[in-house]
Amino acid sequence: MNTPIEINNAPAIVERFGFWPEFGDDEISEIHLDRAETSLSFTVDAIQYAEKNCQILFKCKSIKRLSIDGFNHQNVISKITFRQEDDGYLKILVASSFGVQIQCSCKTASVSILD
């Protein structure tokens, strides 16, 4: 998959893994909502990549639309996709194999590696 250029700090993920992953079979371990920033943060346990395992923090700011469904004790990702919407917002979809599914439209998004 190509690096989503609309995600701040995306090159750090490519540098870590050698490519931009879809995060299939990784898990969301934490979700945080902040009403002051109208932001969503979620932590992905990237465990499918041998010695490069890590946690990745996704942060979505200035949220316009948000749907979170099915959060439970195990939240396995099918894949994460990004799409620029006609109104300039970024749509992020976290498709689920089991557990939580997230749909979010935001002005900006970023990723950071938590070691």
ZAMARGU-4260 file (C-alpha; in steps of 0.2 Angstrom, whole numbers, plus 5000, padded with zeros to 4 digits):
<rodrens>
0) 5000/5000/5000 | 5006/5018/4996 | 5010/5030/5010 | 4994/5040/5014 | 5002/5058/5011
5) 4988/5066/5021 | 4994/5058/5037 | 5006/5068/5047 | 5022/5058/5051 | 5017/5043/5039
10) 5035/5042/5033 | 5040/5036/5051 | 5029/5021/5049 | 5037/5017/5032 | 5054/5019/5039
15) 5050/5007/5053 | 5042/4993/5043 | 5049/4996/5025 | 5031/4999/5019 | 5014/5007/5024
20) 5004/4992/5032 | 4986/4989/5031 | 4987/4984/5050 | 4977/4968/5046 | 4976/4956/5062
25) 4984/4970/5073 | 4973/4976/5087 | 4967/4992/5094 | 4971/4992/5113 | 4965/5010/5118
30) 4953/5023/5112 | 4953/5041/5119 | 4941/5055/5115 | 4945/5074/5119 | 4931/5086/5118
35) 4942/5101/5120 | 4951/5097/5104 | 4937/5087/5096 | 4949/5074/5093 | 4950/5055/5093
40) 4966/5045/5097 | 4968/5026/5096 | 4982/5015/5099 | 4986/5000/5088 | 4997/4986/5094
45) 5007/4982/5078 | 5011/4964/5082 | 5012/4956/5064 | 5030/4962/5060 | 5042/4951/5069
50) 5056/4961/5078 | 5048/4978/5072 | 5033/4976/5084 | 5027/4992/5092 | 5012/5002/5097
55) 5006/5016/5085 | 4996/5031/5090 | 4984/5037/5077 | 4977/5055/5081 | 4962/5063/5072
60) 4959/5081/5075 | 4944/5093/5072 | 4932/5079/5070 | 4916/5082/5060 | 4909/5064/5060
65) 4913/5049/5071 | 4906/5032/5073 | 4913/5019/5085 | 4905/5002/5087 | 4909/4986/5095
70) 4924/4990/5107 | 4927/4975/5118 | 4941/4964/5125 | 4949/4960/5108 | 4948/4973/5094
75) 4956/4965/5079 | 4958/4976/5063 | 4954/4970/5046 | 4962/4985/5038 | 4964/5004/5040
80) 4959/5015/5025 | 4961/5033/5021 | 4951/5044/5009 | 4951/5063/5005 | 4932/5068/5005
85) 4925/5081/4993 | 4923/5094/5007 | 4942/5093/5012 | 4940/5082/5027 | 4950/5065/5028
90) 4939/5050/5031 | 4947/5036/5041 | 4939/5019/5041 | 4945/5005/5053 | 4937/4989/5047
95) 4936/4976/5060 | 4939/4957/5060 | 4932/4956/5077 | 4928/4970/5090 | 4928/4989/5087
100) 4925/4997/5070 | 4929/5016/5068 | 4923/5028/5055 | 4930/5046/5057 | 4930/5062/5046
105) 4943/5074/5052 | 4953/5090/5047 | 4970/5082/5051 | 4977/5065/5056 | 4994/5060/5062
110) 5003/5044/5068 | 5017/5042/5080 | 5027/5026/5086 | 5026/5022/5104 | 5040/5011/5109
</rodrens>
